[in-house]
Amino acid sequence: MFGADSSHGVSRVVHHKDYYLRGGDMTVLVENHLYRIHSYFFDRESLFFRQKFSTSDSGAEEGRGSTDSNAYTLEDVKSEDFARFLWVFYNPKYSVYEAPLETWLSILKLANRWSFDSVKELSVRELEKIEIEPTEKITIYHDNNISRLYLIPSYIDVCKRDKPLSFREGMKLGMETVLRVAEARERLRQQAAESCMRTPTFEDFEDAQVEVLIREIFQLGSRPTSPSPATPHSNGINGSTNGFVKLNPAPSGNLPKANAATPAPATATTPATALPKSQSQASPAQTPTGQTPSKPSNGTPKTSISGTSGSNTVNFPSTTPIGTGQGRQFPG
């Protein structure tokens, strides 16, 4: 260990209490703390450090970081932030990364600065689980070059809120974002005026409606359309398979109207034929149009529906059940 006396205004350099590891092969000086860590993680994950290591191995700095006296020095980095960053690799709880917002902001800042892409992705996933004030989240993601698609909900909140952006918020967001937000709010007002709303508010607009406008103004593209099933779901129709209903093909030809009674065959009344006295009280039989009553041997008129003259069998239409009173009984 090396350093200077704190009585002269210089902090004493000390080993970090958690990350000066016996098995480490690289020493790093951050502020007044010495870290003894494994170069493997930095060489594997970061292009920045791979280039730094290759330069040290081939130049006059050969052996740099091998001891405390020739440690790598990281400028413009706080020791607290670096310790939080190392926690990602030396976390004693496997795959459990529960930490407050401040910790993830420290990790994200260094991961973005040193091109630790996998660590940056981890930070974004964890930040998405934390509720962050919209303008603050926009600032964080812009500063660390995170896709703006993650910020659509935050843009919507800023555009729909009643009060405009404050001066402080505008300075943090930058002129480009402020102008885009102002354009979105103005276009929402125009839509409200065109809709003849008497007292329009931004809350009158659905989030999906504002999202379409946000994607256009911030040039974020349109939402990808999800594939839809070929057959729409409808309960109680011919059963279902795998959550989707299989509909029978539509029948061809003309279909009868719903709830419409089937019309009876057209009939025409023919003049009654003279009957014997025993049958003079019987009602005259009605014969379908176009049919000629045939007179059997007993003199009683018979109607031949089937087209065979003199038949004793009457074929009623299928829509008129026998014995229901819908048609008259013919004398047999």
ZADO-1210 file (C-alpha; in nm, 4 decimals, padded with zeros to 6 digits):
<atoms>
<atom x="00.0000" y="00.0000" z="00.0000" code="MET" pos="1"/>
<atom x="00.1191" y="00.3486" z="-00.0755" code="PHE" pos="2"/>
<atom x="-00.0065" y="00.7009" z="-00.0284" code="GLY" pos="3"/>
<atom x="00.0480" y="01.0269" z="00.1474" code="ALA" pos="4"/>
<atom x="-00.0228" y="01.1546" z="00.4925" code="ASP" pos="5"/>
<atom x="-00.3710" y="01.3031" z="00.5251" code="SER" pos="6"/>
<atom x="-00.2253" y="01.5763" z="00.7461" code="SER" pos="7"/>
<atom x="-00.0862" y="01.7383" z="00.4310" code="HIS" pos="8"/>
<atom x="-00.4285" y="01.7593" z="00.2695" code="GLY" pos="9"/>
<atom x="-00.3953" y="01.4394" z="00.0644" code="VAL" pos="10"/>
<atom x="-00.6103" y="01.1383" z="00.1490" code="SER" pos="11"/>
<atom x="-00.4332" y="00.8220" z="00.2432" code="ARG" pos="12"/>
<atom x="-00.4610" y="00.5448" z="-00.0178" code="VAL" pos="13"/>
<atom x="-00.6118" y="00.2311" z="00.1281" code="VAL" pos="14"/>
<atom x="-00.7266" y="-00.1096" z="00.0117" code="HIS" pos="15"/>
<atom x="-01.0951" y="-00.1243" z="-00.0577" code="HIS" pos="16"/>
<atom x="-01.2690" y="-00.3224" z="00.2132" code="LYS" pos="17"/>
<atom x="-01.4704" y="-00.5406" z="-00.0279" code="ASP" pos="18"/>
<atom x="-01.2824" y="-00.5506" z="-00.3558" code="TYR" pos="19"/>
<atom x="-00.9163" y="-00.5918" z="-00.2776" code="TYR" pos="20"/>
<atom x="-00.9175" y="-00.9617" z="-00.3578" code="LEU" pos="21"/>
<atom x="-00.6315" y="-01.2036" z="-00.2968" code="ARG" pos="22"/>
<atom x="-00.6827" y="-01.3845" z="-00.6251" code="GLY" pos="23"/>
<atom x="-00.7002" y="-01.0661" z="-00.8295" code="GLY" pos="24"/>
<atom x="-00.4508" y="-00.9997" z="-01.1073" code="ASP" pos="25"/>
<atom x="-00.5134" y="-00.6291" z="-01.1708" code="MET" pos="26"/>
<atom x="-00.4796" y="-00.3324" z="-00.9390" code="THR" pos="27"/>
<atom x="-00.6863" y="-00.0210" z="-01.0019" code="VAL" pos="28"/>
<atom x="-00.6683" y="00.3104" z="-00.8204" code="LEU" pos="29"/>
<atom x="-00.9940" y="00.5038" z="-00.7920" code="VAL" pos="30"/>
<atom x="-00.9788" y="00.8185" z="-00.5789" code="GLU" pos="31"/>
<atom x="-00.8013" y="00.7000" z="-00.2629" code="ASN" pos="32"/>
<atom x="-00.8995" y="00.3311" z="-00.2902" code="HIS" pos="33"/>
<atom x="-00.6975" y="00.0455" z="-00.4360" code="LEU" pos="34"/>
<atom x="-00.8938" y="-00.2356" z="-00.5957" code="TYR" pos="35"/>
<atom x="-00.7412" y="-00.5763" z="-00.6632" code="ARG" pos="36"/>
<atom x="-00.9755" y="-00.7452" z="-00.9086" code="ILE" pos="37"/>
<atom x="-00.9824" y="-00.9893" z="-01.2012" code="HIS" pos="38"/>
<atom x="-00.8966" y="-00.8495" z="-01.5424" code="SER" pos="39"/>
<atom x="-01.0858" y="-01.1378" z="-01.7061" code="TYR" pos="40"/>
<atom x="-01.4250" y="-00.9654" z="-01.6719" code="PHE" pos="41"/>
<atom x="-01.2964" y="-00.6373" z="-01.8156" code="PHE" pos="42"/>
<atom x="-01.1194" y="-00.8050" z="-02.1050" code="ASP" pos="43"/>
<atom x="-01.4228" y="-01.0181" z="-02.1873" code="ARG" pos="44"/>
<atom x="-01.6937" y="-00.7521" z="-02.1631" code="GLU" pos="45"/>
<atom x="-01.5364" y="-00.4201" z="-02.2616" code="SER" pos="46"/>
<atom x="-01.3788" y="-00.3052" z="-02.5849" code="LEU" pos="47"/>
<atom x="-01.2469" y="-00.0023" z="-02.3978" code="PHE" pos="48"/>
<atom x="-01.0411" y="-00.2140" z="-02.1566" code="PHE" pos="49"/>
<atom x="-00.9293" y="-00.4632" z="-02.4218" code="ARG" pos="50"/>
<atom x="-00.7694" y="-00.1779" z="-02.6094" code="GLN" pos="51"/>
<atom x="-00.6211" y="-00.0433" z="-02.2893" code="LYS" pos="52"/>
<atom x="-00.4717" y="-00.3819" z="-02.2006" code="PHE" pos="53"/>
<atom x="-00.3258" y="-00.4349" z="-02.5468" code="SER" pos="54"/>
<atom x="-00.1580" y="-00.0936" z="-02.5362" code="THR" pos="55"/>
<atom x="-00.0077" y="-00.1624" z="-02.1937" code="SER" pos="56"/>
<atom x="00.1274" y="-00.5043" z="-02.2940" code="ASP" pos="57"/>
<atom x="00.2997" y="-00.3801" z="-02.6092" code="SER" pos="58"/>
<atom x="00.4378" y="-00.0473" z="-02.4863" code="GLY" pos="59"/>
<atom x="00.6452" y="00.1020" z="-02.2088" code="ALA" pos="60"/>
<atom x="00.3664" y="00.0368" z="-01.9614" code="GLU" pos="61"/>
<atom x="00.4204" y="-00.3394" z="-01.9669" code="GLU" pos="62"/>
<atom x="00.3180" y="-00.4897" z="-01.6346" code="GLY" pos="63"/>
<atom x="00.0886" y="-00.2006" z="-01.5565" code="ARG" pos="64"/>
<atom x="-00.1640" y="-00.2879" z="-01.2876" code="GLY" pos="65"/>
<atom x="00.0287" y="-00.5890" z="-01.1613" code="SER" pos="66"/>
<atom x="00.1163" y="-00.4272" z="-00.8271" code="THR" pos="67"/>
<atom x="-00.0093" y="-00.1511" z="-00.6017" code="ASP" pos="68"/>
<atom x="00.2742" y="00.0762" z="-00.7008" code="SER" pos="69"/>
<atom x="00.1888" y="00.0761" z="-01.0735" code="ASN" pos="70"/>
<atom x="-00.1902" y="00.0467" z="-01.0566" code="ALA" pos="71"/>
<atom x="-00.4207" y="00.1607" z="-01.3325" code="TYR" pos="72"/>
<atom x="-00.5684" y="00.4988" z="-01.2453" code="THR" pos="73"/>
<atom x="-00.9299" y="00.5710" z="-01.3396" code="LEU" pos="74"/>
<atom x="-00.9902" y="00.9426" z="-01.3709" code="GLU" pos="75"/>
<atom x="-01.3277" y="01.1111" z="-01.3258" code="ASP" pos="76"/>
<atom x="-01.4701" y="00.8071" z="-01.1499" code="VAL" pos="77"/>
<atom x="-01.5994" y="00.8009" z="-00.7958" code="LYS" pos="78"/>
<atom x="-01.4905" y="00.5115" z="-00.5792" code="SER" pos="79"/>
<atom x="-01.8483" y="00.4550" z="-00.4669" code="GLU" pos="80"/>
<atom x="-01.9663" y="00.4215" z="-00.8273" code="ASP" pos="81"/>
<atom x="-01.6847" y="00.1824" z="-00.9161" code="PHE" pos="82"/>
<atom x="-01.7646" y="-00.0407" z="-00.6183" code="ALA" pos="83"/>
<atom x="-02.1292" y="-00.0538" z="-00.7275" code="ARG" pos="84"/>
<atom x="-02.0166" y="-00.1452" z="-01.0768" code="PHE" pos="85"/>
<atom x="-01.7997" y="-00.4327" z="-00.9509" code="LEU" pos="86"/>
<atom x="-02.0971" y="-00.5679" z="-00.7571" code="TRP" pos="87"/>
<atom x="-02.2442" y="-00.6873" z="-01.0890" code="VAL" pos="88"/>
<atom x="-01.9533" y="-00.9336" z="-01.1285" code="PHE" pos="89"/>
<atom x="-01.8998" y="-01.0217" z="-00.7638" code="TYR" pos="90"/>
<atom x="-02.2602" y="-01.0354" z="-00.6497" code="ASN" pos="91"/>
<atom x="-02.2779" y="-01.3085" z="-00.3809" code="PRO" pos="92"/>
<atom x="-02.6434" y="-01.3773" z="-00.4679" code="LYS" pos="93"/>
<atom x="-02.6476" y="-01.5438" z="-00.8056" code="TYR" pos="94"/>
<atom x="-02.8868" y="-01.3834" z="-01.0554" code="SER" pos="95"/>
<atom x="-03.0479" y="-01.1692" z="-00.7847" code="VAL" pos="96"/>
<atom x="-02.9836" y="-00.8035" z="-00.8585" code="TYR" pos="97"/>
<atom x="-03.2014" y="-00.6060" z="-00.6242" code="GLU" pos="98"/>
<atom x="-03.0693" y="-00.2553" z="-00.5761" code="ALA" pos="99"/>
<atom x="-03.2048" y="00.1000" z="-00.5469" code="PRO" pos="100"/>
<atom x="-03.2166" y="00.3512" z="-00.8303" code="LEU" pos="101"/>
<atom x="-02.8901" y="00.5224" z="-00.7311" code="GLU" pos="102"/>
<atom x="-02.6978" y="00.1958" z="-00.7607" code="THR" pos="103"/>
<atom x="-02.8265" y="00.1209" z="-01.1083" code="TRP" pos="104"/>
<atom x="-02.7560" y="00.4747" z="-01.2231" code="LEU" pos="105"/>
<atom x="-02.3926" y="00.4350" z="-01.1168" code="SER" pos="106"/>
<atom x="-02.3674" y="00.1014" z="-01.2972" code="ILE" pos="107"/>
<atom x="-02.5370" y="00.2334" z="-01.6100" code="LEU" pos="108"/>
<atom x="-02.3129" y="00.5382" z="-01.6322" code="LYS" pos="109"/>
<atom x="-01.9900" y="00.3365" z="-01.6201" code="LEU" pos="110"/>
<atom x="-02.1227" y="00.0574" z="-01.8431" code="ALA" pos="111"/>
<atom x="-02.2125" y="00.3119" z="-02.1099" code="ASN" pos="112"/>
<atom x="-01.8828" y="00.4957" z="-02.0711" code="ARG" pos="113"/>
<atom x="-01.6667" y="00.1798" z="-02.0964" code="TRP" pos="114"/>
<atom x="-01.8807" y="-00.0104" z="-02.3505" code="SER" pos="115"/>
<atom x="-01.9928" y="-00.2928" z="-02.1227" code="PHE" pos="116"/>
<atom x="-02.2887" y="-00.3768" z="-02.3441" code="ASP" pos="117"/>
<atom x="-02.4200" y="-00.6727" z="-02.1436" code="SER" pos="118"/>
<atom x="-02.3998" y="-00.4789" z="-01.8192" code="VAL" pos="119"/>
<atom x="-02.5804" y="-00.1877" z="-01.9827" code="LYS" pos="120"/>
<atom x="-02.8629" y="-00.4178" z="-02.0928" code="GLU" pos="121"/>
<atom x="-02.8896" y="-00.5519" z="-01.7396" code="LEU" pos="122"/>
<atom x="-02.9121" y="-00.1986" z="-01.6039" code="SER" pos="123"/>
<atom x="-03.1924" y="-00.1065" z="-01.8434" code="VAL" pos="124"/>
<atom x="-03.3906" y="-00.4182" z="-01.7527" code="ARG" pos="125"/>
<atom x="-03.3664" y="-00.3352" z="-01.3848" code="GLU" pos="126"/>
<atom x="-03.4427" y="00.0338" z="-01.4349" code="LEU" pos="127"/>
<atom x="-03.7607" y="-00.0611" z="-01.6196" code="GLU" pos="128"/>
<atom x="-03.8795" y="-00.2249" z="-01.2979" code="LYS" pos="129"/>
<atom x="-03.8379" y="00.0981" z="-01.0996" code="ILE" pos="130"/>
<atom x="-04.0855" y="00.3839" z="-01.1103" code="GLU" pos="131"/>
<atom x="-03.9010" y="00.6966" z="-01.2213" code="ILE" pos="132"/>
<atom x="-04.0429" y="01.0468" z="-01.2698" code="GLU" pos="133"/>
<atom x="-04.0982" y="01.0952" z="-01.6467" code="PRO" pos="134"/>
<atom x="-03.8680" y="01.3934" z="-01.7082" code="THR" pos="135"/>
<atom x="-03.5939" y="01.2350" z="-01.4970" code="GLU" pos="136"/>
<atom x="-03.6214" y="00.9064" z="-01.6850" code="LYS" pos="137"/>
<atom x="-03.6061" y="01.0841" z="-02.0203" code="ILE" pos="138"/>
<atom x="-03.2902" y="01.2649" z="-01.9112" code="THR" pos="139"/>
<atom x="-03.1245" y="00.9447" z="-01.7852" code="ILE" pos="140"/>
<atom x="-03.1976" y="00.7465" z="-02.0988" code="TYR" pos="141"/>
<atom x="-03.0905" y="01.0281" z="-02.3311" code="HIS" pos="142"/>
<atom x="-02.7627" y="01.0792" z="-02.1452" code="ASP" pos="143"/>
<atom x="-02.6772" y="00.7091" z="-02.1667" code="ASN" pos="144"/>
<atom x="-02.7805" y="00.6492" z="-02.5290" code="ASN" pos="145"/>
<atom x="-03.0682" y="00.4130" z="-02.4498" code="ILE" pos="146"/>
<atom x="-03.3310" y="00.3488" z="-02.7139" code="SER" pos="147"/>
<atom x="-03.6100" y="00.6046" z="-02.7009" code="ARG" pos="148"/>
<atom x="-03.8667" y="00.3340" z="-02.7570" code="LEU" pos="149"/>
<atom x="-03.8422" y="00.2714" z="-02.3823" code="TYR" pos="150"/>
<atom x="-03.9477" y="00.6321" z="-02.3255" code="LEU" pos="151"/>
<atom x="-04.2821" y="00.6320" z="-02.5065" code="ILE" pos="152"/>
<atom x="-04.4823" y="00.6074" z="-02.1784" code="PRO" pos="153"/>
<atom x="-04.2741" y="00.8927" z="-02.0322" code="SER" pos="154"/>
<atom x="-04.3256" y="01.1096" z="-02.3411" code="TYR" pos="155"/>
<atom x="-04.7003" y="01.0465" z="-02.3164" code="ILE" pos="156"/>
<atom x="-04.7069" y="01.1488" z="-01.9492" code="ASP" pos="157"/>
<atom x="-04.5192" y="01.4716" z="-02.0198" code="VAL" pos="158"/>
<atom x="-04.7455" y="01.5615" z="-02.3121" code="CYS" pos="159"/>
<atom x="-05.0694" y="01.4888" z="-02.1279" code="LYS" pos="160"/>
<atom x="-04.9946" y="01.6621" z="-01.8005" code="ARG" pos="161"/>
<atom x="-05.1693" y="01.9921" z="-01.7291" code="ASP" pos="162"/>
<atom x="-04.8687" y="02.2095" z="-01.6445" code="LYS" pos="163"/>
<atom x="-04.6032" y="02.2869" z="-01.9053" code="PRO" pos="164"/>
<atom x="-04.2360" y="02.2043" z="-01.8648" code="LEU" pos="165"/>
<atom x="-04.0541" y="02.4211" z="-01.6142" code="SER" pos="166"/>
<atom x="-03.7327" y="02.6051" z="-01.6957" code="PHE" pos="167"/>
<atom x="-03.5303" y="02.3559" z="-01.4929" code="ARG" pos="168"/>
<atom x="-03.6923" y="02.0603" z="-01.6665" code="GLU" pos="169"/>
<atom x="-03.6318" y="02.2198" z="-02.0044" code="GLY" pos="170"/>
<atom x="-03.2611" y="02.2648" z="-01.9303" code="MET" pos="171"/>
<atom x="-03.2325" y="01.8992" z="-01.8325" code="LYS" pos="172"/>
<atom x="-03.4225" y="01.7662" z="-02.1330" code="LEU" pos="173"/>
<atom x="-03.2520" y="01.9813" z="-02.3927" code="GLY" pos="174"/>
<atom x="-03.3930" y="02.1986" z="-02.6694" code="MET" pos="175"/>
<atom x="-03.4738" y="01.9148" z="-02.9113" code="GLU" pos="176"/>
<atom x="-03.6924" y="01.7259" z="-02.6641" code="THR" pos="177"/>
<atom x="-03.8604" y="02.0430" z="-02.5393" code="VAL" pos="178"/>
<atom x="-03.9562" y="02.1466" z="-02.8937" code="LEU" pos="179"/>
<atom x="-04.0919" y="01.8028" z="-02.9791" code="ARG" pos="180"/>
<atom x="-04.2998" y="01.7924" z="-02.6606" code="VAL" pos="181"/>
<atom x="-04.4337" y="02.1415" z="-02.7358" code="ALA" pos="182"/>
<atom x="-04.5313" y="02.0344" z="-03.0876" code="GLU" pos="183"/>
<atom x="-04.7138" y="01.7280" z="-02.9568" code="ALA" pos="184"/>
<atom x="-04.9099" y="01.9313" z="-02.7019" code="ARG" pos="185"/>
<atom x="-05.0061" y="02.1918" z="-02.9632" code="GLU" pos="186"/>
<atom x="-05.1297" y="01.9278" z="-03.2057" code="ARG" pos="187"/>
<atom x="-05.3389" y="01.7714" z="-02.9314" code="LEU" pos="188"/>
<atom x="-05.4998" y="02.1118" z="-02.8708" code="ARG" pos="189"/>
<atom x="-05.5778" y="02.1427" z="-03.2413" code="GLN" pos="190"/>
<atom x="-05.7398" y="01.7995" z="-03.2450" code="GLN" pos="191"/>
<atom x="-05.9510" y="01.8981" z="-02.9457" code="ALA" pos="192"/>
<atom x="-06.0630" y="02.2171" z="-03.1202" code="ALA" pos="193"/>
<atom x="-06.1532" y="02.0285" z="-03.4373" code="GLU" pos="194"/>
<atom x="-06.3580" y="01.7873" z="-03.2268" code="SER" pos="195"/>
<atom x="-06.5580" y="02.0826" z="-03.0904" code="CYS" pos="196"/>
<atom x="-06.4739" y="02.0071" z="-02.7275" code="MET" pos="197"/>
<atom x="-06.5980" y="02.2889" z="-02.5054" code="ARG" pos="198"/>
<atom x="-06.3445" y="02.2501" z="-02.2259" code="THR" pos="199"/>
<atom x="-06.0815" y="02.0110" z="-02.3590" code="PRO" pos="200"/>
<atom x="-05.8071" y="01.8736" z="-02.1357" code="THR" pos="201"/>
<atom x="-05.5145" y="01.6522" z="-02.2216" code="PHE" pos="202"/>
<atom x="-05.6708" y="01.3782" z="-02.0131" code="GLU" pos="203"/>
<atom x="-05.9497" y="01.3569" z="-02.2696" code="ASP" pos="204"/>
<atom x="-05.7111" y="01.1810" z="-02.5067" code="PHE" pos="205"/>
<atom x="-05.6456" y="00.8095" z="-02.4846" code="GLU" pos="206"/>
<atom x="-05.2845" y="00.6988" z="-02.4376" code="ASP" pos="207"/>
<atom x="-05.2981" y="00.4984" z="-02.7607" code="ALA" pos="208"/>
<atom x="-05.4063" y="00.8105" z="-02.9499" code="GLN" pos="209"/>
<atom x="-05.1212" y="01.0162" z="-02.8028" code="VAL" pos="210"/>
<atom x="-04.8736" y="00.7348" z="-02.8704" code="GLU" pos="211"/>
<atom x="-04.9407" y="00.7521" z="-03.2436" code="VAL" pos="212"/>
<atom x="-04.8606" y="01.1233" z="-03.2351" code="LEU" pos="213"/>
<atom x="-04.5485" y="01.0696" z="-03.0229" code="ILE" pos="214"/>
<atom x="-04.4109" y="00.8077" z="-03.2592" code="ARG" pos="215"/>
<atom x="-04.4585" y="01.0444" z="-03.5507" code="GLU" pos="216"/>
<atom x="-04.3077" y="01.3530" z="-03.3889" code="ILE" pos="217"/>
<atom x="-04.0143" y="01.1724" z="-03.2248" code="PHE" pos="218"/>
<atom x="-03.9625" y="00.9637" z="-03.5400" code="GLN" pos="219"/>
<atom x="-03.9881" y="00.6351" z="-03.3549" code="LEU" pos="220"/>
<atom x="-04.1732" y="00.4459" z="-03.6257" code="GLY" pos="221"/>
<atom x="-04.5057" y="00.2715" z="-03.5960" code="SER" pos="222"/>
<atom x="-04.5984" y="-00.0069" z="-03.3599" code="ARG" pos="223"/>
<atom x="-04.5413" y="-00.3486" z="-03.5204" code="PRO" pos="224"/>
<atom x="-04.8639" y="-00.5268" z="-03.5957" code="THR" pos="225"/>
<atom x="-04.9072" y="-00.8570" z="-03.4180" code="SER" pos="226"/>
<atom x="-05.0232" y="-01.1524" z="-03.6252" code="PRO" pos="227"/>
<atom x="-05.3937" y="-01.2139" z="-03.5880" code="SER" pos="228"/>
<atom x="-05.5641" y="-01.5514" z="-03.6252" code="PRO" pos="229"/>
<atom x="-05.7234" y="-01.6249" z="-03.9578" code="ALA" pos="230"/>
<atom x="-06.0534" y="-01.7128" z="-03.7905" code="THR" pos="231"/>
<atom x="-06.1870" y="-01.4719" z="-03.5254" code="PRO" pos="232"/>
<atom x="-06.2883" y="-01.6130" z="-03.1914" code="HIS" pos="233"/>
<atom x="-06.6576" y="-01.6355" z="-03.1228" code="SER" pos="234"/>
<atom x="-06.8049" y="-01.8183" z="-02.8275" code="ASN" pos="235"/>
<atom x="-07.0512" y="-02.0961" z="-02.8863" code="GLY" pos="236"/>
<atom x="-06.9974" y="-02.1478" z="-03.2586" code="ILE" pos="237"/>
<atom x="-06.9168" y="-02.5042" z="-03.3558" code="ASN" pos="238"/>
<atom x="-06.6739" y="-02.5532" z="-03.0688" code="GLY" pos="239"/>
<atom x="-06.3142" y="-02.4339" z="-03.0527" code="SER" pos="240"/>
<atom x="-05.9666" y="-02.5724" z="-03.1133" code="THR" pos="241"/>
<atom x="-05.6566" y="-02.4316" z="-02.9429" code="ASN" pos="242"/>
<atom x="-05.8457" y="-02.1240" z="-02.8375" code="GLY" pos="243"/>
<atom x="-05.9704" y="-02.0457" z="-03.1868" code="PHE" pos="244"/>
<atom x="-06.3073" y="-02.1288" z="-03.3338" code="VAL" pos="245"/>
<atom x="-06.3299" y="-02.3177" z="-03.6589" code="LYS" pos="246"/>
<atom x="-06.6258" y="-02.1943" z="-03.8581" code="LEU" pos="247"/>
<atom x="-06.8091" y="-02.4105" z="-04.1098" code="ASN" pos="248"/>
<atom x="-06.8036" y="-02.2819" z="-04.4699" code="PRO" pos="249"/>
<atom x="-07.1012" y="-02.0725" z="-04.5670" code="ALA" pos="250"/>
<atom x="-07.3660" y="-02.2740" z="-04.7550" code="PRO" pos="251"/>
<atom x="-07.4301" y="-02.1876" z="-05.1166" code="SER" pos="252"/>
<atom x="-07.7625" y="-02.0810" z="-05.2609" code="GLY" pos="253"/>
<atom x="-08.0366" y="-01.8647" z="-05.1202" code="ASN" pos="254"/>
<atom x="-08.1144" y="-01.9061" z="-04.7535" code="LEU" pos="255"/>
<atom x="-08.4636" y="-01.8548" z="-04.6027" code="PRO" pos="256"/>
<atom x="-08.5043" y="-01.5486" z="-04.3902" code="LYS" pos="257"/>
<atom x="-08.4854" y="-01.6007" z="-04.0187" code="ALA" pos="258"/>
<atom x="-08.8164" y="-01.6483" z="-03.8324" code="ASN" pos="259"/>
<atom x="-09.0107" y="-01.6452" z="-04.1600" code="ALA" pos="260"/>
<atom x="-09.2843" y="-01.9056" z="-04.1955" code="ALA" pos="261"/>
<atom x="-09.2466" y="-02.1427" z="-04.4890" code="THR" pos="262"/>
<atom x="-09.5270" y="-02.0621" z="-04.7330" code="PRO" pos="263"/>
<atom x="-09.7752" y="-02.3397" z="-04.8123" code="ALA" pos="264"/>
<atom x="-09.7971" y="-02.4577" z="-05.1710" code="PRO" pos="265"/>
<atom x="-10.0220" y="-02.2442" z="-05.3827" code="ALA" pos="266"/>
<atom x="-10.3680" y="-02.3976" z="-05.4280" code="THR" pos="267"/>
<atom x="-10.6645" y="-02.3194" z="-05.6487" code="ALA" pos="268"/>
<atom x="-11.0268" y="-02.4061" z="-05.5852" code="THR" pos="269"/>
<atom x="-11.1930" y="-02.6071" z="-05.8592" code="THR" pos="270"/>
<atom x="-11.5670" y="-02.6213" z="-05.9119" code="PRO" pos="271"/>
<atom x="-11.7345" y="-02.8879" z="-05.7011" code="ALA" pos="272"/>
<atom x="-11.8476" y="-03.1994" z="-05.8843" code="THR" pos="273"/>
<atom x="-12.1960" y="-03.3319" z="-05.8235" code="ALA" pos="274"/>
<atom x="-12.1884" y="-03.5802" z="-05.5384" code="LEU" pos="275"/>
<atom x="-12.4256" y="-03.8457" z="-05.4261" code="PRO" pos="276"/>
<atom x="-12.6759" y="-03.7445" z="-05.1577" code="LYS" pos="277"/>
<atom x="-12.4777" y="-03.9323" z="-04.8886" code="SER" pos="278"/>
<atom x="-12.1837" y="-03.7022" z="-04.9554" code="GLN" pos="279"/>
<atom x="-12.3673" y="-03.3853" z="-05.0479" code="SER" pos="280"/>
<atom x="-12.2723" y="-03.2212" z="-04.7128" code="GLN" pos="281"/>
<atom x="-11.9016" y="-03.2779" z="-04.7568" code="ALA" pos="282"/>
<atom x="-11.6837" y="-02.9752" z="-04.8278" code="SER" pos="283"/>
<atom x="-11.5494" y="-02.9494" z="-05.1757" code="PRO" pos="284"/>
<atom x="-11.1949" y="-03.0722" z="-05.2041" code="ALA" pos="285"/>
<atom x="-10.9274" y="-02.8289" z="-05.3021" code="GLN" pos="286"/>
<atom x="-10.6936" y="-02.9245" z="-05.5759" code="THR" pos="287"/>
<atom x="-10.3445" y="-02.7811" z="-05.6314" code="PRO" pos="288"/>
<atom x="-10.3140" y="-02.5469" z="-05.9233" code="THR" pos="289"/>
<atom x="-10.2615" y="-02.7164" z="-06.2517" code="GLY" pos="290"/>
<atom x="-10.3943" y="-03.0556" z="-06.1374" code="GLN" pos="291"/>
<atom x="-10.7054" y="-03.2105" z="-06.2925" code="THR" pos="292"/>
<atom x="-10.9262" y="-03.4103" z="-06.0620" code="PRO" pos="293"/>
<atom x="-10.9701" y="-03.7652" z="-06.1814" code="SER" pos="294"/>
<atom x="-11.2959" y="-03.9478" z="-06.1232" code="LYS" pos="295"/>
<atom x="-11.2570" y="-04.3039" z="-05.9952" code="PRO" pos="296"/>
<atom x="-11.5096" y="-04.5817" z="-06.0450" code="SER" pos="297"/>
<atom x="-11.7177" y="-04.4925" z="-05.7357" code="ASN" pos="298"/>
<atom x="-11.7790" y="-04.1437" z="-05.8686" code="GLY" pos="299"/>
<atom x="-11.5875" y="-03.9671" z="-05.5929" code="THR" pos="300"/>
<atom x="-11.3325" y="-03.7181" z="-05.7201" code="PRO" pos="301"/>
<atom x="-10.9735" y="-03.7974" z="-05.6289" code="LYS" pos="302"/>
<atom x="-10.6788" y="-03.5649" z="-05.6627" code="THR" pos="303"/>
<atom x="-10.3603" y="-03.7066" z="-05.8014" code="SER" pos="304"/>
<atom x="-10.0650" y="-03.5139" z="-05.6651" code="ILE" pos="305"/>
<atom x="-09.8034" y="-03.7580" z="-05.7763" code="SER" pos="306"/>
<atom x="-09.9096" y="-03.7248" z="-06.1403" code="GLY" pos="307"/>
<atom x="-10.0530" y="-04.0751" z="-06.1713" code="THR" pos="308"/>
<atom x="-10.4181" y="-04.0723" z="-06.2664" code="SER" pos="309"/>
<atom x="-10.6520" y="-04.2557" z="-06.0332" code="GLY" pos="310"/>
<atom x="-10.3987" y="-04.2956" z="-05.7474" code="SER" pos="311"/>
<atom x="-10.5472" y="-04.3476" z="-05.4014" code="ASN" pos="312"/>
<atom x="-10.2340" y="-04.2123" z="-05.2328" code="THR" pos="313"/>
<atom x="-10.2006" y="-03.8447" z="-05.1688" code="VAL" pos="314"/>
<atom x="-09.8427" y="-03.7057" z="-05.1322" code="ASN" pos="315"/>
<atom x="-09.8602" y="-03.4068" z="-04.9007" code="PHE" pos="316"/>
<atom x="-09.5884" y="-03.1446" z="-04.9013" code="PRO" pos="317"/>
<atom x="-09.3106" y="-03.2152" z="-04.6462" code="SER" pos="318"/>
<atom x="-09.3935" y="-02.8921" z="-04.4646" code="THR" pos="319"/>
<atom x="-09.7501" y="-03.0071" z="-04.3812" code="THR" pos="320"/>
<atom x="-09.7566" y="-03.2972" z="-04.1325" code="PRO" pos="321"/>
<atom x="-10.0325" y="-03.5523" z="-04.1732" code="ILE" pos="322"/>
<atom x="-10.3220" y="-03.5141" z="-03.9344" code="GLY" pos="323"/>
<atom x="-10.2313" y="-03.1668" z="-03.8112" code="THR" pos="324"/>
<atom x="-10.5320" y="-02.9964" z="-03.9590" code="GLY" pos="325"/>
<atom x="-10.3256" y="-02.7904" z="-04.1973" code="GLN" pos="326"/>
<atom x="-10.4945" y="-02.9618" z="-04.4972" code="GLY" pos="327"/>
<atom x="-10.8292" y="-03.1300" z="-04.5479" code="ARG" pos="328"/>
<atom x="-10.8656" y="-03.5089" z="-04.5448" code="GLN" pos="329"/>
<atom x="-10.9547" y="-03.6495" z="-04.8786" code="PHE" pos="330"/>
<atom x="-11.2214" y="-03.9190" z="-04.8930" code="PRO" pos="331"/>
<atom x="-11.0631" y="-04.2522" z="-04.9587" code="GLY" pos="332"/>
</atoms>
